[in-house]
Amino acid sequence: MELDFINSYPVDLKNYRGIYQRLAQKTFSYLHLHEHYYIEVNLVDDQEIHELNKQFRQIDRPTDVLSFAFLDKVAGETPINDEEITVALGTIIISVDRAKNQAKQYGHSFQREMKFLFLHGLLHLLGYDHQKPKDEVIMFSLQNAILGKRKVD
């Protein structure tokens, strides 16, 4: 698994590269997936994620995490099944400002919120969603199983 980590936030958060690599490996292991994926993660502020949310989702406000999946299924397309080939999974963009606010709001640590947002984005890249109640149960159950309800490795 390759993780391209970009910290566009004005504070040094480079320790999250390793944290996210370990969390991605834990997720792939839990889901029984091979680890030949390339993932890009970018940490940004509210202003930047607001602009991206408006541009790509036509929602004129900041959000906590955006995921841009590269592996959407296309009719007639043959999936890549060679475990030796690295597959670009997608990009996860996390608002550090939202993470700080939500950590306070939910009463847990900033690090736990940053991990939650990464995992949430990663599950979206892997095809999970929460638009329908049954899909929400599946996705949120996976998040709880991988992160645990309190402490996260």
C-alpha positions in Angstrom: 0.0 0.0 0.0 1.3 3.4 -1.0 0.1 6.5 0.7 0.9 10.0 -0.7 0.5 12.4 2.2 0.1 16.1 1.6 -0.2 18.6 4.5 -1.6 21.8 3.1 -2.6 22.9 6.6 -0.4 25.6 8.1 0.6 23.4 11.1 3.0 20.5 10.8 0.9 17.3 11.0 3.3 15.0 9.2 3.0 12.3 12.0 -0.4 11.5 10.4 1.4 9.9 7.4 2.3 6.9 9.6 -0.9 7.0 11.5 -2.9 6.8 8.2 -0.7 4.1 6.7 -1.2 1.9 9.8 -5.0 2.6 9.8 -5.2 1.8 6.1 -3.3 -1.5 6.6 -5.6 -2.4 9.5 -8.7 -1.6 7.3 -7.4 -3.7 4.4 -6.7 -6.6 6.8 -10.1 -6.3 8.4 -11.8 -6.3 5.0 -9.5 -9.1 3.6 -8.1 -6.9 0.8 -4.7 -7.0 -0.7 -2.6 -3.9 0.0 -1.5 -2.9 -3.5 -3.4 0.4 -3.4 -2.2 3.9 -3.9 -4.1 6.5 -1.8 -3.6 10.2 -1.7 -4.5 12.2 1.5 -4.5 15.9 1.8 -5.0 17.9 5.0 -6.5 21.3 4.4 -8.3 24.2 6.2 -12.0 25.0 6.1 -11.6 27.6 3.3 -10.0 25.1 0.9 -12.4 22.2 1.6 -15.3 24.7 1.2 -14.0 25.7 -2.3 -13.7 22.0 -3.3 -17.1 21.1 -1.9 -18.6 23.9 -3.9 -16.7 23.1 -7.1 -17.2 19.3 -7.1 -20.5 18.8 -5.1 -22.2 22.2 -5.6 -22.5 22.5 -1.8 -21.6 26.0 -0.7 -20.1 25.3 2.8 -17.2 23.5 4.3 -17.4 19.8 5.2 -15.2 17.5 7.2 -14.0 15.0 4.6 -14.2 14.6 0.8 -13.4 11.4 -1.0 -12.8 11.1 -4.8 -12.8 7.5 -5.8 -10.9 6.4 -8.9 -12.4 2.9 -8.9 -16.0 3.5 -9.7 -17.4 0.6 -11.6 -18.1 1.2 -15.3 -20.3 -1.2 -17.3 -18.2 -3.4 -19.5 -15.0 -2.6 -17.8 -12.8 -5.5 -16.6 -11.5 -5.1 -13.0 -7.8 -5.4 -12.3 -7.2 -8.6 -10.3 -3.4 -8.7 -10.5 -2.1 -8.3 -6.9 1.3 -7.2 -8.2 -0.2 -4.0 -9.8 -0.7 -1.0 -7.6 -4.2 0.4 -8.2 -4.9 4.1 -7.6 -7.8 4.0 -5.1 -8.5 7.7 -4.8 -8.0 10.9 -2.8 -9.2 11.8 0.7 -9.3 15.4 1.7 -9.7 16.2 5.4 -10.5 19.6 6.9 -8.3 19.9 10.0 -10.5 22.9 11.2 -13.6 20.6 11.1 -11.7 17.8 12.8 -10.8 20.2 15.7 -14.3 21.5 16.1 -15.9 18.0 15.9 -13.5 16.5 18.4 -14.6 19.1 20.9 -18.2 18.7 20.0 -18.1 14.9 20.3 -15.9 14.9 23.4 -13.0 12.9 22.1 -9.4 13.6 21.0 -8.4 15.5 17.9 -6.4 12.4 16.9 -9.4 10.1 17.1 -11.4 12.5 14.9 -8.6 12.7 12.4 -8.5 8.9 12.3 -12.3 8.7 12.0 -12.4 11.1 9.1 -9.6 9.2 7.3 -11.3 5.9 7.8 -14.7 7.3 6.7 -13.1 8.6 3.5 -11.2 5.4 2.9 -14.4 3.3 3.2 -16.0 5.6 0.6 -13.1 5.0 -1.7 -13.7 1.3 -1.2 -17.3 1.6 -2.3 -19.1 2.0 1.0 -21.8 4.6 1.4 -24.4 5.8 3.9 -27.1 7.2 1.8 -29.6 4.4 2.6 -30.3 3.3 6.2 -29.1 -0.3 5.5 -25.9 1.0 3.9 -25.4 3.4 6.8 -25.6 0.5 9.3 -23.0 -1.4 7.4 -20.6 1.5 7.0 -20.9 2.7 10.5 -20.5 -0.8 11.9 -17.3 -1.2 10.0 -16.0 2.2 11.3 -16.8 1.1 14.9 -15.2 -2.3 14.4 -12.0 -1.0 12.9 -11.6 2.1 15.2 -13.2 0.7 18.3 -15.7 2.9 20.2 -13.1 4.7 22.2 -9.4 4.2 21.9 -7.8 3.8 18.5 -4.4 2.2 17.9 
